[in-house]
Amino acid sequence: SKDLKGAMEILIEQKRQKLSTVEKLDEHMDFASQLIFAQNRGDLTAENVNQCVLEMMIAAPDTLSVTLFFMLILIAEHPTVEEEMMREIETVVGKQELQT
């Protein structure tokens, strides 16, 4: 846990440095950036920012896997939607082979 926390602090500091050098902020405004700016305004502490990012990293894979699972079930239960999705993929990708 201490190693993960240390790694998060390093990543947040790298993000902070990147934000200080970019010309257009709107291209780099994600949730971590919003947290960093909230800290700069005094709305959050550095510990608050670190904790929020750490919780996002830990919780996101679990919620994402559950969401994907239910999405796949819903697609399987609605074959016409699946066919439409496949047509859309073929339209965009064409004859190229999909890569993982």
PyMOL commands that set and color helices and strands:
alter all, ss='L'
color gray80, all
select helices_A, chain A and resi 2-21+25-28+31-41+46-77+79-93
alter helices_A, ss='H'
color red, helices_A
deselect
rebuild
show_as cartoon
